[in-house]
Amino acid sequence: MKKDFNASYLYLIALVSAMGGFLFGYDWVVIGGAKPFYEQFFGIANSPALQGWAMASALVGCLVGVTFSGMLSDRYGRKKLLIVAAALFTVAAIGTGVTDSFTVFNVYRLLGGMGIGIASNVSPIYIAEVAPTHIRGRFVSINQLTIVLGILSAQVVNWLIADKVPAEFTGADILASWNGQVGWRWMFWAGTIPAALFLLCMSVVPESPRWLAVNKQCERAEQVMSRIVGAAAAATELAGIKETEWQNTEHKGGLRALMHPNLRKVLIVGIVLAVFQQWCGINVIFNYAQEIFAAAGYSVSDILMNIVVTGVTNVVFTLVGMYLVDKIGRRALMVMGAGGLACIYAVMGACYFAGVQGIVLLVLVVIAIACYAMTLAPVVWVVLSEIFPTRIRGAAMAVATFALWTACTVLTYTFPLLNSGLGAAGTFWVYGIICAAGFVFVKAVLPETKGKSLEEIEKVLCNKK
């Protein structure tokens, strides 16, 4: 593999920008551990509507953050938006734990959700725009790795902070306990450390050289590129950007440009892949692990251990995916993931239908998570960060990311309905059919982007000669 780049500097700026992914994962999951305690503190334990709002307020903020971050990052730069995300994470982590008001609690959750929306959109874009072509997939996948590490960190922090709750404790007992008064606050406050570190470290990160070049700040762009890949390679890349972007007078940026005939197809591809990553069904295993493992015959204590097993599997196989994405390629991994999950879900559904319980279903769940973690989970983010032209990458990525989070909401909402109406067997068969359709779509539509520069990919997907 080529070594003609400044590895230490590239890893530094990629890891710093990917801290947004870590906080995205942490903030998304930490509320689950705090849930039994803040519900008693705020007196909403018997109000499903308020419980749902507490869980969903961050998602609403996320959709707001995604909506505006794309256009703003195209106009003002990737770095500035990541700094905004870091500030939002910091304020939300402190404020959520400080407040005694349920309304204010949700205001801070909204702010944290806006940070998630911005980070989930801009971090992959930034890394894709600074990484050399031959290792771009691996570096963009760092963002997915930090997301799963953030999820695992939140699970560990929640477990370490919370005191054991005796089985005989009632709601009043929980409210009077250390967990009910203080412990849940520390779960949120723990996120202040990585959030403040993210905010501080963003000062050493340069602006995206491709964004600088597209906005005709060529001297600064060349300085950043030269530090990453050397002066000669920087001059070549800059020439390619000028040829592709400066001569393109059709695409001025913004949402209106996305409707141009040359861009419409690639936007549809991005939206379908984003929705498919969620509707492939894996996230219900994380969101509804208790129900899924209970249906497989596991006790509560066994379920907690199984959740740890699935979390560790997620991290390990994300690393495998990072290793493979620049070797096997994006399209090949996507095909492998879609086809593999379709087969696994067919078997899982058959096991639930036949009443099989215990270790067999645990093994199938772990295999499904491993398949997802090394394929669809990181690779979709890689593809989305690559396929859109630089000038409108932020806006286009925002549309795709908005579709992804909307699909996540639909998936989360519909699982209980499907599970109630079709049973576990029918539900996983539905997800299997979706994965089979995704397999056909990827095979038919998605070209391989491995080994191509962002400008070369733009020419292929946007029908440029």
C-alpha positions as CSV (number, residue, x, y, z in Angstrom):
1,M,0.0,0.0,0.0
2,K,1.2,3.5,-0.7
3,K,2.8,5.4,2.2
4,D,3.1,8.8,0.5
5,F,1.2,10.8,3.2
6,N,1.8,12.3,6.6
7,A,0.3,9.5,8.7
8,S,0.6,11.0,12.1
9,Y,-0.9,14.3,11.0
10,L,-3.7,12.7,9.1
11,Y,-4.6,10.4,12.0
12,L,-4.6,13.4,14.3
13,I,-7.1,15.5,12.4
14,A,-9.2,12.5,11.5
15,L,-9.5,11.3,15.1
16,V,-10.3,14.8,16.3
17,S,-13.0,15.4,13.8
18,A,-14.3,11.8,14.5
19,M,-14.8,12.8,18.1
20,G,-18.1,14.1,16.9
21,G,-19.0,10.5,16.2
22,F,-18.0,9.4,19.7
23,L,-20.2,12.1,21.3
24,F,-23.0,11.2,18.8
25,G,-22.9,7.6,20.1
26,Y,-22.5,8.5,23.7
27,D,-25.3,11.1,23.7
28,W,-27.6,8.8,21.8
29,V,-27.3,5.9,24.3
30,V,-26.6,7.5,27.7
31,I,-30.2,8.4,28.2
32,G,-31.2,4.7,28.3
33,G,-29.2,4.2,31.5
34,A,-30.5,7.3,33.1
35,K,-34.1,6.6,32.1
36,P,-35.4,4.7,35.2
37,F,-34.0,7.4,37.5
38,Y,-34.9,10.7,35.8
39,E,-38.4,9.5,35.1
40,Q,-38.9,9.2,38.9
41,F,-37.2,12.5,39.5
42,F,-39.4,14.4,37.1
43,G,-42.5,12.5,38.0
44,I,-43.2,11.1,34.5
45,A,-43.0,7.4,35.3
46,N,-46.8,7.0,34.6
47,S,-46.9,9.3,31.6
48,P,-46.0,7.4,28.4
49,A,-46.3,10.6,26.3
50,L,-43.8,12.5,28.5
51,Q,-41.5,9.4,28.6
52,G,-41.6,9.3,24.8
53,W,-40.9,13.0,24.5
54,A,-37.8,12.7,26.8
55,M,-36.5,9.9,24.6
56,A,-37.4,11.6,21.3
57,S,-36.4,15.2,22.0
58,A,-32.8,14.6,21.0
59,L,-34.0,13.1,17.7
60,V,-36.0,16.2,17.0
61,G,-32.9,18.3,17.6
62,C,-30.9,15.9,15.4
63,L,-33.3,16.5,12.5
64,V,-33.0,20.3,13.0
65,G,-29.2,20.0,13.1
66,V,-29.0,17.9,9.9
67,T,-31.4,20.2,8.1
68,F,-29.2,23.3,8.5
69,S,-25.7,21.9,8.8
70,G,-25.3,20.9,5.2
71,M,-26.0,24.3,3.7
72,L,-24.1,26.1,6.5
73,S,-21.0,23.8,6.1
74,D,-21.0,24.4,2.3
75,R,-21.1,28.2,3.0
76,Y,-19.0,28.6,6.1
77,G,-16.8,25.5,6.1
78,R,-16.6,22.1,7.7
79,K,-14.4,23.2,10.7
80,K,-16.8,25.9,11.9
81,L,-19.7,23.6,12.0
82,L,-17.8,20.9,13.9
83,I,-16.8,23.6,16.4
84,V,-20.5,24.5,16.8
85,A,-21.3,20.7,17.3
86,A,-18.6,20.5,20.0
87,A,-20.0,23.5,21.8
88,L,-23.6,22.1,21.7
89,F,-22.4,18.8,23.1
90,T,-20.6,20.5,25.9
91,V,-23.5,22.8,26.8
92,A,-26.0,19.9,26.6
93,A,-23.9,17.6,28.8
94,I,-23.6,20.2,31.6
95,G,-27.1,21.5,31.3
96,T,-29.0,18.2,31.2
97,G,-27.4,17.1,34.5
98,V,-27.9,20.5,36.2
99,T,-31.6,21.2,35.7
100,D,-34.4,20.3,38.0
101,S,-37.0,21.2,35.3
102,F,-38.3,18.6,32.9
103,T,-38.9,21.4,30.3
104,V,-35.3,22.6,30.5
105,F,-34.1,19.0,30.5
106,N,-35.6,18.6,27.1
107,V,-34.3,21.9,25.8
108,Y,-30.8,20.6,26.6
109,R,-31.6,17.3,25.0
110,L,-32.7,19.2,21.9
111,L,-29.4,21.0,21.8
112,G,-27.5,17.8,22.2
113,G,-29.5,16.3,19.4
114,M,-28.6,19.3,17.2
115,G,-25.0,18.4,17.9
116,I,-25.7,14.8,16.8
117,G,-27.2,16.0,13.6
118,I,-24.3,18.3,12.7
119,A,-21.6,15.8,13.7
120,S,-23.3,12.8,11.8
121,N,-23.4,15.0,8.7
122,V,-20.2,17.0,8.7
123,S,-17.6,14.6,10.3
124,P,-17.7,12.0,7.5
125,I,-17.6,14.8,4.9
126,Y,-14.5,16.4,6.5
127,I,-12.6,13.1,6.8
128,A,-13.4,12.2,3.2
129,E,-12.1,15.5,2.0
130,V,-8.8,15.3,3.8
131,A,-7.9,11.6,3.3
132,P,-5.8,10.4,0.4
133,T,-7.8,8.4,-2.2
134,H,-6.3,4.9,-1.5
135,I,-7.1,5.0,2.3
136,R,-10.2,7.2,2.3
137,G,-12.5,4.4,3.1
138,R,-10.6,3.3,6.2
139,F,-10.3,6.9,7.4
140,V,-14.0,7.7,6.9
141,S,-14.8,4.5,8.8
142,I,-13.0,5.9,11.8
143,N,-16.1,8.0,12.4
144,Q,-18.2,4.8,12.6
145,L,-15.7,3.3,15.0
146,T,-15.9,6.3,17.3
147,I,-19.7,6.0,17.2
148,V,-19.7,2.4,18.4
149,L,-17.0,3.3,21.0
150,G,-19.2,6.1,22.2
151,I,-22.2,3.7,22.5
152,L,-20.1,1.2,24.4
153,S,-18.6,4.0,26.6
154,A,-22.1,5.2,27.6
155,Q,-23.1,1.6,28.5
156,V,-20.0,1.2,30.7
157,V,-20.4,4.7,32.3
158,N,-24.0,4.0,33.1
159,W,-23.1,0.7,34.6
160,L,-20.2,2.1,36.7
161,I,-22.1,5.2,38.0
162,A,-25.4,3.6,38.9
163,D,-25.8,1.9,42.3
164,K,-27.4,-1.5,42.3
165,V,-31.2,-1.2,42.6
166,P,-32.7,-3.9,44.8
167,A,-35.6,-5.8,43.1
168,E,-38.0,-4.8,45.8
169,F,-37.5,-1.0,45.2
170,T,-40.6,0.9,44.3
171,G,-40.7,4.2,42.4
172,A,-40.6,6.1,45.7
173,D,-37.5,4.2,46.8
174,I,-35.7,4.9,43.5
175,L,-36.6,8.6,43.8
176,A,-35.1,8.8,47.3
177,S,-32.0,6.9,46.3
178,W,-28.6,8.4,45.2
179,N,-29.4,7.2,41.7
180,G,-32.7,9.0,41.7
181,Q,-31.3,12.3,43.0
182,V,-27.7,12.5,41.7
183,G,-26.5,9.4,39.9
184,W,-28.5,10.1,36.6
185,R,-27.0,13.6,36.5
186,W,-23.4,12.2,36.5
187,M,-24.3,9.9,33.6
188,F,-24.9,13.1,31.5
189,W,-22.0,15.1,33.1
190,A,-19.5,12.4,32.2
191,G,-20.0,13.4,28.6
192,T,-18.6,16.9,29.4
193,I,-15.1,15.5,29.3
194,P,-15.0,14.2,25.7
195,A,-17.2,17.2,24.6
196,A,-14.8,19.8,26.1
197,L,-11.8,17.9,24.7
198,F,-13.5,17.9,21.2
199,L,-14.0,21.6,21.4
200,L,-10.4,22.3,22.5
201,C,-8.8,20.0,19.9
202,M,-10.8,21.5,17.0
203,S,-8.5,24.5,17.3
204,V,-5.6,22.3,15.8
205,V,-7.7,21.0,12.9
206,P,-7.4,22.8,9.6
207,E,-10.3,23.6,7.3
208,S,-11.1,21.0,4.7
209,P,-8.6,21.7,1.8
210,R,-11.3,20.8,-0.8
211,W,-13.7,23.3,0.7
212,L,-11.0,25.9,0.6
213,A,-10.1,25.1,-3.0
214,V,-13.8,25.2,-4.2
215,N,-14.1,28.6,-2.5
216,K,-10.9,29.7,-4.3
217,Q,-8.7,29.9,-1.2
218,C,-6.1,28.0,-3.1
219,E,-3.0,29.1,-1.1
220,R,-4.5,27.8,2.2
221,A,-5.8,24.7,0.4
222,E,-2.4,23.9,-0.9
223,Q,-0.8,24.4,2.5
224,V,-3.1,21.9,4.1
225,M,-2.8,19.4,1.3
226,S,1.0,19.7,1.2
227,R,1.2,18.9,4.9
228,I,-0.9,15.7,4.3
229,V,0.4,14.3,1.0
230,G,3.4,16.5,0.0
231,A,3.7,19.4,-2.3
232,A,3.7,17.5,-5.6
233,A,0.6,15.5,-4.9
234,A,-1.1,18.6,-3.5
235,A,-0.5,20.5,-6.7
236,T,-2.0,17.5,-8.7
237,E,-5.1,17.3,-6.5
238,L,-5.6,21.0,-6.6
239,A,-5.5,21.0,-10.4
240,G,-8.1,18.2,-10.5
241,I,-10.4,20.2,-8.2
242,K,-10.0,23.3,-10.3
243,E,-10.8,21.3,-13.4
244,T,-13.9,19.6,-11.9
245,E,-15.3,22.4,-9.7
246,W,-14.2,25.7,-11.1
247,Q,-15.4,24.9,-14.6
248,N,-18.7,23.7,-13.3
249,T,-21.0,26.7,-13.5
250,E,-24.2,24.6,-13.3
251,H,-24.0,23.6,-9.6
252,K,-23.8,26.7,-7.5
253,G,-24.6,24.9,-4.3
254,G,-27.7,24.8,-2.1
255,L,-30.8,22.7,-2.2
256,R,-31.9,24.0,-5.6
257,A,-28.8,22.6,-7.2
258,L,-29.7,19.1,-6.0
259,M,-32.6,19.0,-8.5
260,H,-30.3,19.4,-11.5
261,P,-30.7,16.3,-13.8
262,N,-27.1,15.4,-13.4
263,L,-27.4,15.3,-9.6
264,R,-30.9,13.9,-9.1
265,K,-29.8,10.3,-9.7
266,V,-26.9,10.4,-7.3
267,L,-29.1,12.1,-4.7
268,I,-31.7,9.3,-5.0
269,V,-28.9,6.7,-4.6
270,G,-27.7,8.4,-1.5
271,I,-31.2,8.6,0.0
272,V,-32.0,4.9,-0.7
273,L,-28.7,3.7,0.8
274,A,-29.2,5.9,3.9
275,V,-32.8,4.5,4.4
276,F,-31.6,1.0,3.8
277,Q,-28.9,1.2,6.4
278,Q,-31.7,1.7,9.0
279,W,-34.4,-0.4,7.5
280,C,-32.1,-3.4,7.3
281,G,-33.3,-3.9,10.9
282,I,-30.1,-4.2,13.0
283,N,-30.8,-1.1,15.2
284,V,-33.9,-2.7,16.6
285,I,-31.6,-5.3,18.2
286,F,-29.9,-2.5,20.1
287,N,-33.1,-0.5,20.8
288,Y,-35.3,-3.5,21.8
289,A,-32.7,-6.0,23.0
290,Q,-34.7,-6.8,26.1
291,E,-37.8,-7.8,24.1
292,I,-35.8,-9.7,21.5
293,F,-33.8,-11.7,24.0
294,A,-36.8,-12.2,26.3
295,A,-38.6,-13.7,23.3
296,A,-35.7,-16.1,23.0
297,G,-36.2,-17.3,26.6
298,Y,-33.5,-15.3,28.4
299,S,-33.8,-14.0,32.0
300,V,-33.1,-10.3,32.9
301,S,-29.5,-11.0,34.1
302,D,-28.7,-13.0,31.0
303,I,-30.2,-10.2,28.8
304,L,-27.8,-7.6,30.4
305,M,-24.8,-9.9,29.6
306,N,-26.0,-10.5,26.1
307,I,-26.2,-6.7,25.5
308,V,-22.6,-6.4,26.5
309,V,-21.7,-9.3,24.1
310,T,-23.5,-7.5,21.2
311,G,-21.8,-4.2,22.0
312,V,-18.3,-5.8,22.0
313,T,-19.1,-7.6,18.8
314,N,-20.1,-4.3,17.2
315,V,-16.8,-2.7,18.0
316,V,-14.6,-5.7,17.0
317,F,-16.3,-6.1,13.6
318,T,-16.3,-2.4,12.9
319,L,-12.5,-2.7,13.0
320,V,-12.7,-5.6,10.5
321,G,-14.8,-3.4,8.2
322,M,-12.3,-0.6,8.4
323,Y,-9.5,-3.0,7.3
324,L,-11.6,-4.4,4.4
325,V,-13.2,-1.3,3.0
326,D,-10.1,-0.2,1.0
327,K,-9.2,-3.8,0.1
328,I,-12.4,-5.4,-1.0
329,G,-14.2,-2.2,-1.9
330,R,-17.5,-0.4,-0.9
331,R,-19.8,-2.1,-3.4
332,A,-18.6,-5.6,-2.6
333,L,-19.0,-5.1,1.2
334,M,-22.5,-3.6,0.7
335,V,-23.5,-6.6,-1.4
336,M,-22.1,-9.0,1.2
337,G,-23.9,-7.2,4.0
338,A,-27.3,-7.0,2.3
339,G,-27.2,-10.7,1.2
340,G,-25.8,-11.9,4.5
341,L,-28.4,-10.2,6.6
342,A,-31.2,-11.5,4.3
343,C,-30.0,-15.1,4.9
344,I,-29.5,-14.6,8.7
345,Y,-33.0,-13.1,9.1
346,A,-34.5,-16.0,7.2
347,V,-33.0,-18.4,9.7
348,M,-33.8,-16.2,12.7
349,G,-37.4,-16.0,11.7
350,A,-37.5,-19.8,11.2
351,C,-36.1,-20.3,14.7
352,Y,-38.6,-18.0,16.3
353,F,-41.4,-19.6,14.3
354,A,-40.3,-23.1,15.5
355,G,-40.0,-22.0,19.1
356,V,-36.2,-22.4,19.2
357,Q,-34.7,-20.6,22.3
358,G,-31.4,-19.9,24.0
359,I,-27.9,-19.9,22.6
360,V,-28.9,-20.6,19.0
361,L,-30.7,-17.3,18.7
362,L,-27.9,-15.4,20.6
363,V,-25.4,-16.7,18.1
364,L,-27.6,-15.6,15.2
365,V,-28.0,-12.2,16.7
366,V,-24.2,-11.9,17.2
367,I,-23.6,-13.0,13.6
368,A,-26.1,-10.5,12.3
369,I,-24.5,-7.7,14.3
370,A,-21.0,-8.8,13.1
371,C,-22.2,-8.8,9.5
372,Y,-23.8,-5.3,9.8
373,A,-20.8,-3.8,11.7
374,M,-18.3,-4.8,9.0
375,T,-20.4,-3.9,6.0
376,L,-23.5,-1.6,6.0
377,A,-22.7,0.3,9.2
378,P,-19.4,1.9,8.2
379,V,-19.6,1.5,4.4
380,V,-22.8,3.5,3.9
381,W,-21.2,6.5,5.7
382,V,-18.1,6.1,3.4
383,V,-20.2,6.0,0.3
384,L,-22.4,9.0,1.3
385,S,-19.3,11.0,2.0
386,E,-17.8,10.2,-1.5
387,I,-20.6,10.3,-4.1
388,F,-21.7,13.9,-4.0
389,P,-19.8,16.8,-5.7
390,T,-17.7,18.9,-3.4
391,R,-19.6,22.2,-4.1
392,I,-22.9,20.7,-2.8
393,R,-21.6,17.9,-0.7
394,G,-22.8,19.4,2.6
395,A,-26.4,20.0,1.3
396,A,-26.6,16.7,-0.4
397,M,-25.2,14.8,2.6
398,A,-27.7,16.7,4.8
399,V,-30.6,15.4,2.7
400,A,-29.3,11.8,2.9
401,T,-28.6,12.1,6.6
402,F,-32.1,13.6,7.2
403,A,-33.5,10.6,5.3
404,L,-31.4,8.2,7.5
405,W,-32.6,9.7,10.8
406,T,-36.2,9.8,9.6
407,A,-35.9,6.1,8.6
408,C,-34.4,5.4,12.1
409,T,-37.5,7.0,13.6
410,V,-39.8,4.9,11.5
411,L,-37.9,1.8,12.3
412,T,-37.9,2.4,16.0
413,Y,-41.6,3.3,16.0
414,T,-42.8,0.4,13.9
415,F,-40.9,-2.5,15.5
416,P,-43.4,-2.9,18.5
417,L,-46.3,-2.8,16.0
418,L,-44.7,-5.4,13.7
419,N,-43.7,-7.5,16.6
420,S,-47.2,-7.4,18.0
421,G,-48.9,-8.1,14.7
422,L,-46.5,-10.5,13.1
423,G,-44.6,-11.9,16.0
424,A,-40.8,-12.1,16.1
425,A,-40.6,-14.5,13.2
426,G,-42.7,-12.4,10.8
427,T,-40.9,-9.2,11.8
428,F,-37.4,-10.6,11.0
429,W,-38.8,-12.1,7.8
430,V,-39.9,-8.5,6.8
431,Y,-36.4,-7.2,7.5
432,G,-35.0,-10.1,5.4
433,I,-37.2,-9.1,2.5
434,I,-35.9,-5.5,2.8
435,C,-32.3,-6.7,2.8
436,A,-33.0,-8.8,-0.3
437,A,-34.3,-5.7,-2.0
438,G,-31.3,-3.8,-0.9
439,F,-29.0,-6.5,-2.3
440,V,-30.7,-6.1,-5.7
441,F,-30.5,-2.3,-5.6
442,V,-26.8,-2.2,-4.7
443,K,-25.9,-4.8,-7.4
444,A,-27.8,-2.8,-10.0
445,V,-27.1,0.8,-9.2
446,L,-24.0,1.4,-7.1
447,P,-20.6,1.6,-8.9
448,E,-17.4,0.8,-7.0
449,T,-15.7,3.9,-5.6
450,K,-12.6,2.3,-4.2
451,G,-9.4,3.8,-5.5
452,K,-11.1,6.8,-7.2
453,S,-10.5,10.4,-6.3
454,L,-13.6,12.4,-5.2
455,E,-13.4,14.3,-8.5
456,E,-13.3,11.0,-10.5
457,I,-16.3,9.7,-8.6
458,E,-18.1,12.9,-9.4
459,K,-17.5,12.4,-13.1
460,V,-18.8,8.8,-13.1
461,L,-21.9,9.5,-11.1
462,C,-22.9,12.9,-12.5
463,N,-22.5,11.9,-16.1
464,K,-19.6,14.2,-16.8
465,K,-17.1,13.6,-19.5
